């Protein structure tokens, strides 16, 4: 029951964060969103910051699971690489694309969640490098950095729809 209520609190925290942003969200907002008292919220999270980190950690962990599954899938290299990279794209897009506050949960420079975001990117790099190593790609660490940088660039320009084409083009160049 406590785990279910913690999930409710984190779900409510996410809705509040997307609506108000990290700075303007309060524990009172979270409590109202869940339908419990402010003091009851503290039974499930230590503070607003703890709730924000819990949300960010949960979202990033879901994306890591997606990327890990993609890395070991029995699919061609280009599909595995694309699927690993798409974990980052999906994390930063729907349903978060509509909120001007979503970047607070996915920014490596963010005060509360930056370490979670950096660890996530490092995990993606490791998965990519391992996948590329297994495919006998030269300099797999460099290739993984290039692929991640391209993905981040596509996100920053608002063109994540080009990920498949970018992945295919980069893999073709890297493989030669």
Protein Blocks (a to p, Z undefined) as FASTA:
>chain_A
ZZmmmmmmmmmmmmmmmmnommlpcfklmmmmnopafklmmmmbgbfklmmmmmmmmmmm
mmmmmmmmmmmpccdfklmmmmmmmmmmmmmmcfklmpmklmmmmcfkbmklmmmmmmmm
mmmmmmmmmmmmmnopghkllmmmmmmmmmmmmmmnopamlmmmmmmmmmmmmmZZ
